[in-house]
Amino acid sequence: MQSIPTLHQAKPPTALAEGVEQSSGPGRLLLGVFETLDRARIPYCVLHGYENYPQWIKSDVDCMISAEVRPGQLIALLHEKSTRIGAEVVLSRGYHLLLAGKNVDGSPCFLELDLSVDYELDDRPFYAGSEVIESRRRHQQFWVPAANLEFGCYLVRKIAKGRLDNEQAARLSSLYQQDAAGCRQQVARFWGAGSTTLILSAASSGNWEPVRRRLGMLRAELRRRATLRSPWRVVGNWFYGVAGKVRRCCWPDGGLNVVFLGPDGAGKSSVIQAVGQGLAGAFARTTCYGFAPALLHRLRPHTPTGRPHGLPPRSFLTSVLRAVLYWFAYYTFGYYVTVHLALARNTLVLHDRHLVDALVDPRRYRYGGPLWLLRLIWRLAPKPDLVILLDAPPGVMQARKQEVPFEETARQREAYLSLMGTMRNGYVVDAARPLELVVGDVNDIILRHLGTRIARRFGLAQNSLYRRDPLMFSRVRNEPS
């Protein structure tokens, strides 16, 4: 069992330009990253969507970066300067990085950086990174491409995706007005004479409706010409993408599997809901499992609500068969078609109930077999990344829920604490406090784990921001009930 400090709101770097104090949490992180790259003399430029930076960042930040900087080197730099930036890298997939910090109110905030060394879409190359970076110009506190190259990149992106709304069309026309001759050259690079005339007419007049009506045709022409220009690179990129998906399916590196434990009244349901909402920006999706898997839900007899010990235990033979054929099957083989696949899809998997609960409270699950069998299944089952016990004095939990007698709540609490002492990935959080404090502690545990996982992967010193303050998690014993 472990304990960790909290992550306090980091102050923005003093060298950042005026106006950073008024920016959002992600905005402060972004300016910290830009300043770090400038200080390290690493060329970069923001490709598009930067008009309201740093006050408002509505999605991931698309940047071009020098090909001389490898992902591991970039992560090492951001890790070293994490205190100055006010955030840590918590997820990484090539040049795609996610940084986690905190808003002024203490809630988590995230900055998603989609970096690239060349401008590619749908496995097709369109611009060399060196061409874009060499054209860059200063815009407030960061770098952006020359107007004609930004126009070309943005136009290619919108047509490749088959979407062009009024705001995006207005931005393209604005860039065209800044360098009409240069923009005409960019359009001619990717389309034939007829399509070029159509697009340039829209850019100069501001009426993009004719382009919208022919997006499908323009997209097909763009993809075809790009493929013919670099066929082997397109094939190589496709195979590389497939290999990456297979690798992530076999060895998930983005999701997280978290088990929550605690007697009735510990507040698991409320904490799980709040944690899922607060960390939504760190994962592609969030899912919650109970003890009985959904695919076998119909096999589970209904237990009366509010009476977890209301039914007698099953017979010895029935309990053993159920444990082996049902629980063992799910928590070993079934794990790979449920939790494992969810982790491969960058999912935050939260467990409200788990096999571990049966080790403490077998009566709830009407188990009448030997406890050593449950311990054996737990030993053989794939382990969660984190096990978090929400702990409170029995009197506090009884005031919230009285589904079992006071003595049973006290017994379960001691059993859970004893069990957590055997788990290296186990944490105990004081759940007697207000919900927002408990959720903040749990968020810190999860984000610290993600940061530590990245540091280990790249062989970096684990100087996490989450380690800088006095310990705040500990076993709670001998409090008045």
N, C-alpha and C positions, 0 to 999 in steps of 0.2 A: 504494500500500500504506500502511496506517495502523497505528498502535499506540495502545493505550489503557491507562489505569490501572485498578486493581481497585476494587471497591466493598467497603469494610470494614464490619463490623457497626456500624450506627449506634446511638448511645446513645439510650435513650428520653428524651423531653423531661422536664426536671427538674420541670416544673409538673404533671405527671400525678399522679393520685391514688395513694395507697399501694396496693401490690399489683400494679402494672404489671410489676415485675421478675419476678414469678412467672408472668406470662401468656405465651402462645405468641408466636412471631414475628408472625403476623397480628394477635394481640390488641394488641401494642404499636403496630402500624401503625394499627389502628382507633382506639385511644385518642388517638393523635397527630392523626388526622383530626378526631375529635370536638373536641379542644381547639382545633384550627385554626379550625373552624367557629364555635365559641363566641367565640373572640377576635375573629373578623371579624363577629360579631353576625349570623350567618346562621342563621335558624331551621331546625331539622330535628327529626326524631324517628324512632327505630327502630321498625318496625312490629310485628315479632314475632321469636321465636326468640332473644331476647337474654338468656334466663335464666342462661346460663353464660358470658356475655361478661365480661371479655375472655379468660378462661383457655381457652375452647374455642369456636372458630368452625367449625361443621361444613359450612357452605355459603356462598353469597353473602349479603351483608348488605342486606336490604330496608329502605330509608329513604324517608321523605317529606322533601322540601326545598322551600323557598320558591320560588314561580314567578318571583320577581323576579331570581333568579340563573340566568343562562344557562349552558349547558355550558362554553362558552369561558371565561367568568369564573371558574367553579369550577375548571377545569383550571389556569388561570393562578394562582389562589390556592394550590392544592396544589403547583404547580411552584415557586412562590416559597418556600414553606415546606417543601420536600422534605427539607432537611437536618434540620430540627426533627422532622419526621414520621419520618424514617429510611426513606423510600421515594419512588419516582417513579411518576407515571402512565405506563404503558407501552402501554396499549390504551384506546381510547375509542370508544364508539358512542352518541352522544347523551348521556344521563345515566348510561349504564352504563359504569363505569370499572374498570380493573384497575390496582392499584398493586403494585410489586415492591420488596421489600427483602431482608433476610437474617436467617436464624435465628442463634442464638448460635454454632452450629457452622460458620457461614459458608455454608451451603446456601441457595439462594433460597427465599423465602417470598412468598406472594401474598395480596392482599386484594381481593376482588371486591365492588364497591359497585353495587347495583342501585337507583339513585335515581329518584324520580319526583315530579312536581309535582301529580299527581292519582292516585287509586287506580283503576287500570283493569286488567281481565283479559279476555283474548280480544277485544280491541278495544272492550269495553263499559265505560263509566264507572260507578263505584259510589260513590266519595266524592270530594268536592272536597278538594284538598290543604289549603286554608286551614282547613277545618273540622277536619281531623285535627291540624294544627299548633297551632291555637288551643287545643286541648284538652290539649296535652302536659303531662307531669309529669316531674319529675326522678327518675331511677332510677340510683343510684350515680353513675358519671361521665358519664352521657349522658341523653338525653331519650327518653321513650316516650309513646304516646298514652294518653288516659284509658281506663280499663278497658272501658267500654261500646263505645268506638270500636275499640279493639284487638280486642275480641270480634267485632264486626261485620266488620272487615277479615279477620280470620283465618278466621271461619266462611265468608265468601264465597269466600275463596281455596281452602279445603279442598273445599268442595262443587263449585266451578268446575273443580277438577282431578280430582274424582271419587275422592279418596283421603282416608281418615280413620282413622289408626291409634290405638292405645290412648293413646300419649303425647300426641298432638294432641288427642284427645277430653278427656283429663284437664286439659289446659291450658284448653280452652274452658270446662269446668265451673268451674275455678278463677276465671277471669275473670268468669263469671256470678255467682259468690258474692260478688264484690266490688261489683257494681252490678246487681242483678237487674232493677230497673225500667228502667234505661238499656239493658240488653241486650235486654229484651223489645221496646223501641221499635226497636232496630236490626233484629231479625228481621222485624218487621212491615213494615219498609221494602221488603223484597225478596221476601217470600212472602205467599201468601194465608192465610186463617184456618186451614185444615186443616193446611197445612205448618208454619205458625207454632206451632200447638199441639204438633205432633210434635217440633219442634226444641226448644221450651222445656221440654217434658217430659224430653227427654234431657239438657238442660243442667242442670236442677235435680236430677235423680235420679242423674246420672252414668252412666246406661245408654244408650249411643249405638248399640246394635245395631239398633233399629228404624230409625234414620236411615241407617245403613250399607246396610240392605236396600233403601232407597229413594233412594239417592244419584243414580241415573240420572234419576228423576222430579224430584227436587229441583233437580238441575243444569239440566234442560230448562226448568223453571219460572223459575229464576233468570235464565237467558240470555234467555228470551222477554220477561220483564217489563223487563229492563234495555234490551233492544233497542227495545221500544215506548216507553220513557221518553225515549230520545235516539237516534232512528233515523238522523238525518243525521250525528251524531258517530260512530256505529258505522261507517257507510259511509265517512266521511272517514278514520277510523283504519285501516280495511282497505286503502283505496287508498294511504295513506301507508306502510303496512307493505309492500305489494307493490312500491311505488316504491323503497323502501329495499333490498329484496332484489335488484331489477334493477340498482340502482346498484352494490351490492357485487359483483354478478356481473360487471359490466363493469369496475369499478375496485376490486378487492379492497383492503381497508384493515386487515384484521385478521391475516391469515396472514403467514408469513415463509418465504422460499426460501433455503436455505443449502447451499452446496456445500463439501464437505470434500475436500482434496487431500493428497497425500503418497505417497512410495514405499512399497512393501511393508515392513511393520515399523514404520510410523509410529504405528500404533494407532488407525486410523480407526474400525474396527468397534466397538471398546470405547468410544471417546469418543462416538460417535453414539448408542449404546445408553444410556449414562449421561446424556447431554444430553437425550435424549428423555424420560427418566424424571424428571430434575430440573426440567425446564421444563413438565411436563405441566399444571401449574396455570395456565399463561399462555395455553394454546391449547385449543380444543375437541377437537383430535385431533392425532396425530403420524403421519407416514408417511415411509418411506425408499425412495428409488429407487436402483437401480444404473445402470450405463451403458446397458444394453439395457432399454428399457421393457417392462413386463410384458406389454402387449398384443401385442408383437412377439417375445416371448421364444422362441417355437417356431421362429422364422426363424434364430436364432443357433446355429451349430454349437457343440458342446460342446468346450471347451478343457480338457485334462487338469488336474486340481487339482494345484497346486504347480508347474506349469510354464507360467507366463504367456507365455514365449517358446518354447514347445515346438513350435509349428507354424510353417511358413514363411509369409511374407506372401502374400496373394492377388495375382493378376495386376493390372497397372495398370488395365485396363479394368474388371475386377470391383470393384476398390477404389473407383474413381471412381463407378461406378453405385451401389454400396452407400452411399457417402458422400452422394450426391445424393438417391437414392430412399428411403433408410432413415434415415440420421442427420439430413439436412436436413429431411425430412418431419416427423420427431418433434420436433426441437428448434425448429421454427418453427410449423407448423400444428398438429402433435400436442400442442404445449405447451399450447394453449388448452383442450384437452379432458382434460388430465391435471393439470398443475401449476397452471394458472390457476384451474380450477374448485376444486381443493383449497384454494388461497389464499382463494377467495371463501367457503369454509366455515370460515374461521379455523383453518387447519391449519398446523402447523409441518412444512415439507417439508425433509427432510434427504437429501442425495445422497452416497452412498458412492463412487460413480464417476460421472463426468460427461464430456461432450464435451471439456472442458478437458484431461482426462487424455490424450486421444489426441494433443493437441499436443505433449506431453512424451514419451509412450511409444506411438507408433503401432504398434510391433511387437507389443505386447500384444494389439491388436485386429486384427492381421494386415493392417494397412493398407499397401498398396504404391503408393499414389497420391501426388500432389504435396501437400506440406504447406500450400501457399498456399490450396488448396481447403478444408482444415479451418479455416484462419484466417478464410476468407471466411464459412464457415458460422457460426463463432463470432461474427463481427462482426454477422451478420444475426439471430442467435438472440436472443430475449429474455434479458436478463441476470438472474442471481440477485441477491437483496438483499445477500448476503454470500458471500465466498469465503474460506475459512479453510484455511491450509496448516499441517499438523502437521509440524513440522520437528525433526530430531534428527541428530546426527553419523552418518555412514554406518556406523561400527562399532556404534553402538547399534541401528540398524535391522537390521543383519546378524545381531546376536545374537538378535533376535526372530524374524526370518524370513530364510531363505537361498534364496529362490525364484529370484533372479537373482544374477549375480556381484557381488562387492564394487565393481568398477569401474562397473558399470551402476547400482548404487544411488547411488554418488557422482555420476555423471553426471545421473541423474534429480533428485537433490537440488538441484544447481546450476541445472538447467533450471527446476525449480519456483520457486526463489527469484528467478531472472531474470524469469520470467513474472509473479510476484506484484508485482514492481516496476512493472508497467504497469497495475495494477488499483487504481482509487481505492477500491473497496469490498473490497480484499483485506487480510487480516491474517495474520501469521505467529505461531504459538504454539509455544513450546519444548516439544516432546513427549518430551524425554528424562527429564523429571521423573516423579514418581509420578502415577498416573492421576487421583487426586482433585484435584491441583493443576492439571492440564491441563484437566479438565472445569470447574473453577471459573473458569479464564481464559476458556474458550469461552462459558460462561454469561454472564459479564460482558460479553463482546463483543455477544452477542445482546440482552441487556437494555439495554445502552447504546444500541444501534441503535434499539430500540423506543422508548426515551425520547426520543431525538433526533428520530425520526420524528413523534412527537406534538408536540414543541416546534416543529418546522418547520411543521406543519399549522396551528397556532394562533399562529404568529408570535411565539414566546416565546424569550427568551435561553436558549442551550444551556448552562446552568450545571449539568450533570448530576453526580449523586453519583459517577458512574463516572470522573470526571476529577480527583479530588481528591488522588490519591496519585502517587508517582513512577512513571515508565513501567516496565511489566513485560513488554511484548512487544517483541521486536526481532529483527532478523535474527541468526542464529547462524552465525558464520563463523570459520574457522581454529581450531576446537576440535580437540583431539587425537581421533583416530578410535579 
